[in-house]
Amino acid sequence: MTFRDLPSVEKLSTQLSELTHELAVAVARQAIDEAREQLRAGEVVGDLLARARELATAMGRSQLRRAINATGVLLHTNLGRATLAPSAVAAVAAVASGHATLEVDEDTGGRGSRQTLIAQLFRDLTGAEDAVVVNNNAAATVLALAAIACGKDVILSRGELVEIGGHFRLPEVIVQSGARLVEVGTTNRTRIADFEKAISENTGMLLRCHPSNFRMVGFTESAALEELVALAKQTNIPFGDDIGSGALVDFSPFGLTDEPQVQKSVAAGADLVWFSGDKLLGGPQAGILLGRKDLIALCKQHPLMRALRPDKLTLAALEATLRLYQTGRAWDEIPTLRRIRRDDAEIARRCRVLARKLQKLGYDATVEATFSQVGGGSLPDRRLPSHAVVIRAENLPALARKLRQATTPVYGRIEKDRLLLDLRAVDKDEEETLLHAFPPAQRVLDGGQGGGA
Ligand SMILES: *Cc1c(COP(=O)(O)O)cnc(C)c1O
């Protein structure tokens, strides 16, 4: 094809009768522009009509779409952390496609609270007096501090001045809430006596924050939960506990020994406990605050509540997830829990099958033992033994890009110039789709010139 052979935008667009006029013109113009560029660069120009149709499909496709997480990081923040259980997905679909009983009272038909039901579930599951749900755990922190300690001192150990991923820096959040940060102890050692000494007329809260994503070893000490609770009772100052992940079950049998369990904080007597909904709890993005009824009431009444409250989709997903805990089905049905418990031997078996299929497509694919991580701001050295399909290819970045651009994108992890596909976070019903993302190996080696349209 030469420049002279390029069709006019009008001519090409009229051949796209299945599209609206505006879209047909837009993609025809883009396809012709691309072809002109290719001619200038001395490249071969492909079928313009096919290219225009491909562009139209890409435009109609949502940019936020389902992806396959073969990174081995179970709660990958960039890939949306926890995935929902089937019953939670169904609950979301039901209230998304119709009206919902969000703020109605079944008995009176009058206005009810969108939070009553969830609060009851959290009371049953954790023993807390009351609960309230907000947008995420960062919001829970801001709300708790603003509602309870605004204009007052918040005492926090220097060992817990944490930064969680994505610019959540606790000292800055405290300032934003209108409270004043009072640091006590040292980086590595803080005792309950340090808290005692810092207490004054103006103290609004004793705060503890779980150092989710790092750990100190060696000459370290921190005030025990029980000591903080006792000091709070004795001085009548609320004790707030940001536990991060919101584990409702015990994960220590899987080597995850640093994760505070919600029920333990409540039972120990923390006045207010808060955590994420989409980390180890395995639900939707949310922040949950629970504890003393009077303190939860202050949070609910605060003007920020309206800005931080969750929508009906979140509440539907959270309620369905909590019901799985309530009915003893959490380990079987909540994907995050199933993946943590997933047997390494089963993962290895599935990897071998997938490797054979990839070999048939021409890939150099083998299977190796590796480790998965929980992720989502938890400790990187808390690892779960796992297996991965290991792909060696000359054009590895091109292959990884192709996989990211697939209809259902696949995310693996590159390690020592090899692409690893850890199947711990990949469910069985995703394997077929994962395989489909792989073009025949030869096409990748050719630099992706095969068209593929
Ligand atoms: C993850 C985490 C947060 C932030 O939670 P989001 O739900 O991401 O807002 C806050 N504090 C701790 C201790 C955490 O682990």
The ligand as an SDF file (V2000), in Angstrom:
LIG
                    3D

 15 15  0  0  0  0  0  0  0  0999 V2000
   -3.8660   -1.0170   55.6340 C   0  0  0  0  0  0  0  0  0  0  0  0
   -3.8300   -0.2200   56.8760 C   0  0  0  0  0  0  0  0  0  0  0  0
   -4.4280    1.0540   56.9200 C   0  0  0  0  0  0  0  0  0  0  0  0
   -5.0930    1.6580   55.7100 C   0  0  0  0  0  0  0  0  0  0  0  0
   -6.2260    0.9240   55.3710 O   0  0  0  0  0  0  0  0  0  0  0  0
   -7.0500    1.2220   54.0020 P   0  0  0  0  0  0  0  0  0  0  0  0
   -8.2300    0.3170   54.1320 O   0  0  0  0  0  0  0  0  0  0  0  0
   -6.1410    0.8990   52.8900 O   0  0  0  0  0  0  0  0  0  0  0  0
   -7.4340    2.6560   54.0390 O   0  0  0  0  0  0  0  0  0  0  0  0
   -4.3730    1.7480   58.1060 C   0  0  0  0  0  0  0  0  0  0  0  0
   -3.7490    1.2340   59.1870 N   0  0  0  0  0  0  0  0  0  0  0  0
   -3.1720    0.0120   59.1860 C   0  0  0  0  0  0  0  0  0  0  0  0
   -2.5000   -0.4840   60.4230 C   0  0  0  0  0  0  0  0  0  0  0  0
   -3.1920   -0.7530   58.0210 C   0  0  0  0  0  0  0  0  0  0  0  0
   -2.6100   -1.9650   58.0000 O   0  0  0  0  0  0  0  0  0  0  0  0
  1  2  1  0
  2  3  1  0
  2 14  2  0
  3  4  1  0
  3 10  2  0
  4  5  1  0
  5  6  1  0
  6  7  2  0
  6  8  1  0
  6  9  1  0
 10 11  1  0
 11 12  2  0
 12 13  1  0
 12 14  1  0
 14 15  1  0
M  END
$$$$
